[in-house]
Amino acid sequence: MENSAKILIDMDGVVCDFVTAICAAHNRPDPYKNGFVGHDMEEAWGMTRDEFWEPSNNTEFWSNIEKFPWADSLLQHCENLVGLENIAFCTSPSKSPFCIIGKTEWLDRHFPKVSRIFTKQKQFCANHMTVLVDDTDSKIQKFIENSGLAVKFPPPCELDINTVLERITAIVTCITINAEGFREM
């Protein structure tokens, strides 16, 4: 059975620990550990967006973010499902002009053979054969609204990597079965 599925994997919050890096850069505690819910950490800290992003205005910030311990197994699992040629990191550039350069350096060091897509509009990559693995609800929602499929990546404190891998497998299996059925019609 030929595989037709593609998997797009977000970086920040999925394979690398942006939250810990930005907390360290600001010398502040992780607001999520104190019950903060939401995506805009600057609100939790009572600062402007410019103040929040200021420490990331260098290549080193982005290239030195810690890789999560499950990152390699996530990538290996996806590669086993669809092949390396059908996987890409799909990551949003931040406000920092150094973000793409730093993220590219990070990917070159940790996952040099994986394709990369830098876009704030991930939904433009959406179709019924593509799975987005992301931790941001709004990006997942837009992806699904544009005919894509998605797996919500939970915060590290709630993560059960086996459950995430099972969800990815289930969606890829459905894509493959549906593609085979379509070819037979």
C-alpha positions in Angstrom: 0.0 0.0 0.0 1.6 3.3 -1.1 1.6 6.1 1.4 0.0 9.4 0.3 0.0 11.2 3.6 2.3 14.1 4.5 3.1 15.3 8.1 3.9 18.8 9.0 5.5 19.3 12.5 5.6 22.6 14.4 8.9 23.4 16.2 8.2 25.6 19.2 6.4 23.6 21.9 6.6 20.4 19.9 10.2 19.6 19.3 11.9 22.5 21.1 11.3 24.3 24.3 10.6 27.9 23.5 8.8 28.6 26.8 11.8 27.7 28.9 14.1 29.7 26.6 12.0 32.8 26.7 11.5 32.5 30.5 15.3 32.2 31.0 15.9 35.2 28.7 13.5 37.3 30.8 14.6 35.7 34.1 11.0 35.0 34.9 9.1 31.9 36.0 7.1 29.8 33.6 3.6 31.3 33.8 2.0 27.9 32.7 3.3 26.3 35.9 1.3 28.9 37.8 -2.0 28.3 36.1 -1.7 30.6 33.1 -3.8 29.5 30.1 -3.4 31.2 26.8 -0.9 31.7 24.2 0.3 35.3 24.8 2.8 35.0 27.7 3.4 38.8 27.6 -0.1 39.2 29.1 0.9 36.9 32.0 3.9 39.0 32.6 2.2 42.4 32.1 4.5 43.5 29.2 4.2 44.7 25.7 4.8 42.4 22.7 7.9 44.4 21.9 9.3 43.9 25.4 8.4 40.2 25.2 10.2 39.6 21.9 13.2 41.8 22.6 15.5 39.0 24.1 14.9 36.9 20.9 16.4 39.6 18.6 19.5 37.5 17.9 20.3 34.3 16.1 21.7 32.6 19.2 18.4 32.7 21.0 16.7 30.7 18.3 19.6 28.4 17.5 20.2 27.4 21.1 16.7 26.5 22.3 16.7 23.1 24.0 15.4 20.1 22.1 12.7 18.2 23.9 13.6 14.6 24.9 10.8 13.1 22.8 11.7 15.0 19.6 13.8 12.2 18.0 11.2 9.5 18.7 8.4 11.8 17.3 10.4 12.3 14.1 11.4 8.6 13.8 7.8 7.5 14.3 6.6 9.9 11.5 9.4 8.8 9.2 8.4 5.2 9.8 4.8 6.1 8.9 5.2 8.2 5.8 8.9 8.4 4.9 11.3 11.3 5.3 10.3 12.7 2.0 6.8 13.3 3.3 7.7 15.2 6.5 8.5 18.9 6.9 8.8 21.2 9.8 6.2 23.9 9.4 7.0 26.7 11.8 6.0 30.3 12.2 8.6 33.0 12.1 8.4 35.3 15.1 8.6 39.1 15.1 12.4 38.8 15.4 14.3 39.2 12.1 16.8 36.6 13.4 14.2 33.9 14.0 14.4 32.1 10.6 18.2 32.1 10.6 18.3 30.8 14.1 15.7 28.1 13.5 17.5 27.1 10.4 20.7 26.7 12.4 18.8 24.7 15.0 17.3 22.4 12.3 20.6 22.0 10.6 22.1 20.8 13.9 19.2 18.5 15.0 17.3 17.4 11.9 19.4 18.3 8.9 17.6 15.9 6.5 14.0 17.2 7.2 12.4 19.7 4.9 11.3 23.1 6.3 8.4 25.5 5.7 8.5 28.9 7.4 5.1 30.5 7.3 2.6 32.3 9.6 -0.2 30.9 7.4 0.1 27.2 7.9 -3.5 26.7 6.6 -2.1 27.3 3.1 -0.4 23.9 3.4 -3.7 22.2 4.4 -5.4 19.5 2.4 -7.1 16.2 3.1 -3.8 14.3 2.8 -1.8 16.4 5.2 -1.5 16.2 9.0 -0.4 19.2 11.1 1.2 18.4 14.5 1.0 21.7 16.4 0.5 23.0 19.9 -1.5 26.1 19.0 -5.3 25.8 18.9 -5.9 28.7 16.4 -3.4 27.3 13.9 -4.9 23.9 14.2 -8.4 25.3 13.7 -7.4 27.3 10.6 -5.7 24.2 9.2 -8.8 22.0 9.7 -11.1 24.8 8.2 -8.9 24.6 5.1 -9.4 20.8 4.7 -6.3 19.7 6.6 -6.1 17.2 9.4 -4.4 17.9 12.8 -3.1 16.5 16.0 -3.0 18.8 19.0 0.3 18.5 20.8 -0.3 19.0 24.5 1.8 21.1 26.9 4.9 19.2 28.3 3.2 18.8 31.7 0.3 16.9 30.1 2.2 15.0 27.4 1.8 11.3 26.9 3.9 10.9 23.8 2.5 7.4 23.1 -1.0 8.9 22.8 0.2 11.6 20.4 2.0 8.9 18.3 -1.2 6.8 18.2 -3.3 9.8 17.0 -0.8 10.5 14.2 -0.8 6.8 13.2 -4.6 6.7 13.2 -4.9 9.7 11.0 -2.2 8.6 8.6 -3.8 5.1 8.4 -7.2 6.7 7.4 -5.5 8.9 4.8 -3.8 5.9 3.3 -6.9 3.7 3.3 -9.0 6.5 1.8 -6.4 7.2 -0.9 -6.2 3.5 -1.8 -10.0 3.3 -2.0 -10.1 6.4 -4.2 -7.5 4.9 -6.6 -9.6 1.7 -6.9 -12.8 3.5 -7.9 
